[in-house]
Amino acid sequence: MRKINIHQAKTHLSRLVDEAANGEPFIIAKAGKALVKVVALDAPALSQATRLGFMNGEIEVPEDFDAMGQAAVEKLFGSGTS
């Protein structure tokens, strides 16, 4: 997402608002620190856009998921012991 300096935002506010209304949100920052996010009013909220668990029961994660490929990684980079 674009980060716009507050001075630039004041200078180009009309154009930026039009872009946000057309689905191009942006962040206004002051001294590089993000202050606000400008989005269209009809933009979906994050909670609506993110559907956690939508594939629940359709994918199986192996019990050893965290260790998958461990032998190959150790072979490439060493086991961490000297």
N, C-alpha and C positions, 0 to 999 in steps of 0.2 A: 504494500500500500504506500502511496506517495506521502512524503512528509514535506509540508510546506512551512517555511518560516513565516512568522506572524506578520512581518512587514510585507512580504509577498502576498499573503492572504488578503491583507487590507487593500493592496493595490489592485489585485485581480479578483476581488470577492465575487462579482457578478458572474464571471466566467466559471469560477470554481464551483459556485452554487449550482449553476446549470449542469456542470459535469457530474456533480454529486447526485443531482436529481435524475440524471440519466444512468445511474448505476456505477459511477466511478467515485467511491468514497475516498477521503483523504484525511490526513492528520495535520493539525496545526501545532507547530512547535515554537518554543521560545528558547533561544540559546541552545538549540539542539535537543531540548527536552520536550517530549510529546506532552501536549496539554489536553487537546480535545480531538475527537474523531467526528467528522462531518459525514453523515450518510443521509440518503433519501428517507423521508418519513414512511414510505411504503416498503422499505427494505426489510426483509425478514430478520427477525431477531436471531441472535446466535443460537439460542436454545431451540428455535424452530428449524434452523438450518442443520444443526448437528443432531443426528439420530443415533445415539449410542445404543448398541445392542441390536441393531437392525439385522444382523446376520447370526444372531444367537441360535445355536443348535445346528447351524449349517456348516461350520468349520470346526475341525478338531485340532487342538493344539497338543502336541506330544508332551508327555511329562518331562522329558529331558530337553525341552525347548531351549533353556538357558545354556545348555552344554553342547548344543548341536554345533558341529564343526570345530569343536575344541581341539581335537587331535591335529587337524590341518593348521589351525592357527599356531599351536605350539610348535609344529614342525617348521612353520615359516619364521616365527619370531622367537623361538626358544621357550622353554617352560617357565622361565622366570627364576630359575635357580642357577647358581654359578658353580 
